[in-house]
Amino acid sequence: MNYLEYMQLNPFQKFGYNIGKFFKAVPGALKKFFCAIGRFFKNLVLGIGRGVGNYVSRFIKGDWATKLSYIVMGVGNVSKGQVIKGFLFLLIEVGYIMYMVFFGGAYIAKFGTLGDTARHMETVGGKHVTVAGDNSMLILLYGVLTLVLTAIFFVIYIANTKSAYKAQQTVAAGEKPIGFKEELKDLLDNKFHTTLLAFPTLTISVFTILPLIFMILIAFTNYNAQHMPPGSLFTWVGLDTFSEVFKLTDGGAGAASKGYTFIELTKWTIVWAIFATVLNYILGMIVALMINKKGIKLKALWRTLFVVTVAVPQFVSLLLMNQMLAVDGAINVLFKNLGIIQESVAFLNSTPLLARITVIIINCWVGIPYTILITSGILMNIPADLYESATIDGAGPVKSFFKITLPYMLFVTTPYLITSFIGNINNFNVIYLLSNGGPNDPNLYQAGRTDLLVTWLFKLTMNSQDYNLAAAVGILVFIVCATLSLITFNMTKSAKNEEEFS
């Protein structure tokens, strides 16, 4: 379809054409995505190969001190006059060996089984004594910590061999290796970016990467209410937990299916994310257009009112709305007094459809002000001559909106839309504080009909202690969100053509 044929379509036909075009492009985008992943692993393997080759080459070409530094870190630097640097390498090696001997090694030894002996009772001297046994949680936690520290030590070890060989080459060239003071000065000058990023990298590793690895590994165990340390052990089960997520029947009479729950909540989560994102975006943009329209008085007042609503903590607003929507809440009382209803309506706990519509509407109420603030500045930057030209050509307000305003806004705010969509998939506050996932359904495992995957994950951990199942659900949500974000963004004009709008 050429441009002229496209322009002759009505808005609904254009929408259908663009939707079809999007889904036709998805297979190609998926192919590019997985090809990029393949290239990443290919380059990773090639990089490891080159690293091993360089490691062996340095050993072959190195002198006695360089070769000895492969066993005793820092010898190569000390022999070339870099005493402090060499001593630091040696101190790190000694510290790592002591850590492994006195602490980490014991947890690594049991990492494959996550413990062999559970807590039990023994009779000692005619008395029953509780023997602690192994703690699978601590073995997994400290095992992950030890593996991460081992990886860091390996990086430092490779840096030690590189530094020893570089010092050897410097001396062979008749020059003096750089001293420790000069290296410190370099960290405050040419390598200042490394110095600045060191502390953030350390904190991210400790508070983000370590817990993330720990959570991922939990999904491959049977850590649940029946295997709760320190009273009992849990162990590795491979992909059994993921197969349980997709199993539609659990085999027990009257038992709710975890697989059925996962599928139902996934469908509702996607529907919720689409409505919550699109309605907030479109309605927020329309309100922003109304405020910015010429002739509207007290513009600063309207903007201030919306800013004030944003300033109120969201959980306060949601808890207030929860009370107002209760059976004996203010809204039911008002509707009864006005004669609109005769009996109280349980907006959040009667039927799934009513509860879902209610949470979507309340989410619009708390979310539209954010969209107004984001879009107001962008709307004011749209060139006025575009609207003037459209008016001269006979375009009305609606046509100008769909031909100028909306394309411009989509071009600029596509990254915001993607992050908003992903944020709504993981929108814990609105669902949990408003409806707590209700109304409950006995066919769903530990979930209600308005629960999202993220609130279900929370209930799995807090109510039934299904930590392995919750970890598996978290991994699946992450994979879906990451894939959707990368593919969608790379298909948009914002990514393909960052510097112009047409």
ABEGO torsion letter per residue (X at the ends): XBAAAAAABBAAAAAAAAAAAAAAAAAAAAAAAAAAAAAAAAAAAAAAAAAAAAAAAAAAABBAAAAAAAABBGAAAAAAGBAAAAAAAAAAAAAAAAAAAAAAAAAAAAAAAGEABBBBBBBBGGBBBBBAEBBAAAAAAAAAAAAAAAAAAAAAAAAAAAAAAAAAAAAAAGBBBBBAAAAAAAAABAAAAAAAAAAAAAAAAAAAAAAAAAAAAAAABABBAABBOAABBBBBAEAAAAAAAABABAGBBGBBBAAAAAAAAAAAAAAAAAAAAAAAAAAAAAAAAAAABBGBBGAAAAAAAAAAAAABBAAAAAAAAAAAABAABAAAAAAAAAGABABBBBAAAABAAAAAAAAAAAAAAAAAAAAAAAAAAAAAABBAAAAAAAAAAGBBAAAAAAAAAAAAAAAAAAAAAAAAAAAAAABAAAAAAAAGGOBBBAABBGBBAABBAAAAAAAAAAAAGBAAAAAAAAAAAAAAAAAAAAAAAAABAAAABAABBX
